[in-house]
Amino acid sequence: MFIGAFLSLLVLVFILVAGNALRDKLTQFMEGQLSLKFMLEMLGLLLPYAVKYALPPALLTGILLGLGRLSADSEITAMRANGFGLGNLATPIFLLAFLLAGICFYINSWAAPNARTQYKTLLARTAQENPLFFFQPGTFIKDFPGYILYVGDFDGKELRDFWVWSTAGHENKPDEQNRIRQAMRFETSQIEYEPETNTLVLTPRNLHVEVNDKDDPENFQGDYRPGMAGSTVLRFNLDERGQDLGIRRKPSMLTFDELIKSRQQLSRISQPSEEEQKKLLETNMQLQTNASMACSVIAFAAIGIPLAIRTGRRETIANAVVAIGLALGYYVILILLGLLENRPELRPDLLTWAPNLLFVLIGLALVRRIG
């Protein structure tokens, strides 16, 4: 059981870390935009965040693998016939679950928030030092409202074969039909980051411009004007892309001590505003979520022990699928409950314990069926 749980933890952590790291950073690393030191540091900072989600299903997988094989070989039946009851079998597993719950609480309340803050700081520092962090060669970028960007290649802070298509029409508003109104291409360009305005500033050279008819952009026989342009500067605000490089720590990035301090400060306000009430609820929800996710290890053990005995499957893949399915169900319920943060009258902070309670109740029902 212990070996199965440990191997499952390694696999799940690898999947979670690789998914976050390789999603959009591997290409930049291969292109030489990101250093090996940055990649290793980023992977290290993602580990606590991955472990907090991987540890509960890993223990569940270990329980299903270990007890499932014992049940399939009728060894549990033999043990019970010799006076070794279900309680004796479950006690060491629950002791391990309580130990892991304590470890999870530390990770959720201190290690993961600190790592998350350092991760955001690392990304912000890298983006400020190297604005090309936001671009990938050969990729169309549609994150800036009213623009479509494309870059062919990089060389240091130099952009090569860069295209900008503008869909902005009258009053600089994006065209409702997303029609191209202006196209710009430049062979090379310097790119800089302007921290005061959170803006990327491009200074193109050899700029080619094509301006389409303002009333009928798709009519190239009308007021269509191709040509060259002199020196110009293009500015793309990262706030519009949702890339605020200033580190604004959300409740999920605060440690247990910081959350308690924030809750005390907000609770002392005699007539809190709507925004302050929302912050207080978010703080309470984060505190309860950290605790409930730590205790999910115990809830997974409560449902895993009788489920493994009742199903009695020795197949590794089948048990892993069941464990992942239950884990996904747990996290989906938790995410759905998080959507109630705008309904304080429903006490969404306390409802974060609902998935744990549900798993424990299902486990008790399975125990009664075992008899």
N, C-alpha and C positions, 0 to 999 in steps of 0.2 A: 504493500500500500504506500509506504513512504517513498520508495523508488518511483512508483507511478506518479505520485503527486509532485515529486521534484522534477521529473522529466516533463510533466505537463506544464509546470511553472516555467521551465526554460523555453518550451515551445511557444507558449502564449506570450511571454515577455518578448521573445524574438519577433513574433508576428506584430505585436503592438508597436514596438520600437521601430522595426523596419518599415511598417506602414506609415509612421509619422516622418521618419527620416528620409526614406526613399521616394516619398510622394512627389516632392518637388526639389529636393536638394542634391540627389545623386547626379543628375545631369549637370548641374552647376559644378559639382566636385570634379566630374570627369572632364569638364571643359576648362578646369584650372581656375575657376572663379573663387572656389572655396578651398581652404587649406585642409590638410589631413588633421591638424590640431583642432580646427573648428569642428570637423565631423566627429572626432572622438569625444570632444567636450560636449557636443550636442547630444550624442548617444548616451553619455553618462548622465546628463541632466534629465533625459527622458526615462531612465530606468525606474526611479521611484514612482513616477506617474503611471508607468505600465504595471508595476508590481501591485499597486493598490487595486487594479482591476483584474489582474491575473491570478492572485493568490486564492480567493474564494473558489473559483471554478477549478483550480488546480487541485485543491484538497478534495473537492467533490469527485473529480476524475479518479484520484487515488483511492477513495473509498469505494467507488463503483467497481474499479478494477480488482482491488483486493478482496472485498467481501463478495463481489459477484462470482469470482472463481471459487471461493470457499463454498458458497451456496450451490453453485452448479455441480460441485463434486460431493454434495451432501455432507460436507464436513461440519457445517453449522448445525444440521439436524443431529448429527452424532454428538456434538458438544452439548447441545441442549438436553439430549437424552441422558447424558452423564452429569447433569446438574449445573452445567456451565450456561447460565441464562443470558438473555439478550442484554441485560444491564451490565453483566461482567464484560461482555464483548464491546459494549459501547463506551464504557468508562474511559479507557485510555484514549479513545478517539476524541471524546469530548474534552479531555484534558489537553490534548494537542490543539483542538479547535480554540479553546480559551487562550492558550499561549499565543497562537497565531492571531487571534482577535486583538490581543494587546499589541503585537507587532504591527498589525494593520492600523490600529488607532494612532500609533506613533507616526507611521508613514503618512496617513491621511491628514494628520493635524500638524505635523512639523516638517518631515522630510519632503513630501510632495509639494507643499506650498513654496518652500524655500527653493526647491529645484525648478519649479515653474517660474518663479520670479527671476532666477538667474538665467533661465532659458530665454525669457523675453528680453532680458537685458543683453544677452549675447547676440540675439537676432538684431536688436536695435543698434548695437554698437557696430556690428558687421555691415548693416545696411547703410549706416552713416559713413563708414570708412570706404565702402564699395557700393555705390548706388546701383551698379549692374546686378546686384543681389535680386532686384525685382524683375529681371528679364531673363528669358531663356532663348537661346538661338533657335531660329526656325519655328517660333511659336507666335500665334496671333494672341494679342492681349486685348480683352474687351472689358476690362475692369474700370476704365475711366469713362464716365458718362459723356457721350457725344464723340468718342474717339475709338478707333481701332488701330492698334500699334503692331508693328512687326519689325524685328531686328534679325539681320542675317548672320552677323558675327560680331565678336568683341576683340579688343586688343587693349588691355589695361582699362582705362576709362574712356576709350575710344569706341564709338559705335560705328559699325559698317553696314552699308546697305539697309538703312533704316527707313521705314515707311510709316506715314501717319495719314489715316483716312478720317476725315471729319464728317460727321452726320449732323452737325449743328447748323440750324437754319436761322430764321429770323430771331432776334433777341438772344442769339447764342444758345437756343434750346435745341435738344436733339430732335431730328426729324421723326415724326410719328411712324413713318413707314421704314425708318432706318436706312434711307437712301443716302448714298455718298454725295456730299455737296462739294467737297474739296479734297484733293489728294496731294500729299507732299512726299517727296523722296529726296534723301540726301546721302551722298556717298559716305561721308564720315561726319561724326559729331562728338563733341565733348559733353560729358554728363557730370553734373555736380548735385549735391544735396544741400538744400537751404533749410537749416533746422528752425530758423525763426518762423517760417511759414509752413514747414513740413511739406516742402515742394521739391520735385525733381526739375532741374533746370537744364535744358538741352540747347547747345549752341551749334547749329548745323553749318556745314560747308558744302558748297556746290548744291544748293537747294533747287529742286525742280518742283514747280507748283502747277496743278491743274484745277481750275475753278469751274464748276458746272453751273448750268443755268439755275438761278436761284428759285424760279417758279416751277421748273420742270428739270430736275437734276439728271434724269435719264435721257434727255434730249441733247445729244452731242452736236446737233446742227444749229442749236439756238445760241444763247449767250454763253458759249463755252470758250474758256480762255486758258490755253496752255502756255507755259513759258518758264523763265528763270526768275529767281528772287534774290534780292540782295541779302545782306546780313540780317538775321532775325534771331529771336530767342523764343523757345517754346517752353511752357511751364505746365507741369502736371501735378496737381495737388493730391497728396496721398490721403488726405482726410476723406476725399470722395471715393477712394478705393478701400476705405476702412483700414488703412495702414497707419495708425497713429504710433510713431516711434517713441513718443513719451510713455514711460512706464506707469500706467495707471492700474494699480493693483485692485483687482476685483476680490470679492469675498473668498473665492476659491484659491486665491494666491496669498491669503493671510494665514498665519499660524494660529494655533489654538489660543495662545496668550493674546494675540492681536485681536482676534475675534471677540474674546471676552471683554477686552478693554473697549472695543468699539461698541459692543452691546450695552455696556454700562454707561458710556457717554450718551448714547442715543436714548436710553431709558430715562435718563435724568431730565431730559427736555420736557418741560411742563406742557407746552402746546406745540407738538411736533408738526412740521409741515407734511404734505403728502409725500414729498421726496424723502424726508427723514423717516417716515413710517415705512416706506418701501425699503430703505436701507436697513432698517431694524429687522424687517421680515427676512430679507436676504441673508443677513448675518445669522439669525436664528436658524434658518433653513440650512445654511452651510455647517453650522455646529452640529445640528441633528443628522445631516447627511454624512458627515465624517464619522460620527458615532455609529449610525445604523449600518454603514458600509463595512465598518470594522466588525460589527456583530454579525454581518452576513455570513462570515466563516462558520459561526455556530449554527445559523439557520440552514446553511448548505449541508452541514454534518447531520442535522436533525432530519432532513429529508433524504439524504444520501444513504444513511445506514439501513433504514427499513426498505428503501427502494432497491438497493443492491441485493438484499436478502430475498425480497419477494420476486424480483425478475430473474435472478440467478443466471446472469449471462457472463461467460468468460471471455467473449470476443472483445479485444482492445478497441477496435474501431467503433463498435456498437456502444460501448460504455462512454467513449469519448464524445460521440455524437449526442448521447443523452445529457451528458454534463454540459456541453456547450449550449444545447437547446435550453436547459434550465437556466443557465447563466444569462443567456440572451433575454429570456423571458423576465428574469429578475431586473436586468438593467433597463429593459423597455418600460416596465412598470415604473421604475424610478424616474425615467425621463418624462413619462406622461404626467407623473405627479408633480414634477418640476414646472410643468406648464400652468399649475395652479397658483403660481407666485403672485398673480394679480387678484387672487381671491382670498384675502387674509381671513375672512369669516369662516373658511373651511379648514383653517389651521394646517396649511400645507407643510409647515415645519414638522408637525407631529405625524402627518401622513407618510413621511419618509420611512417610518418604521413599518408601514403596511406590508411591503414585500417580505420582510423578515417574519412577521406574524403569519402571513399566508403560508410560507414554506414550513414553519413550525407546525401549523395546524394540519397541513397535508401529511407531514411526517408522523404526527400522532395518529391520524386516520389510518395510515399504512401499518403502524405498529399494532393497532387493534385488529387489523385484518390478518396480521401474522399470527396473533394469538399467543 
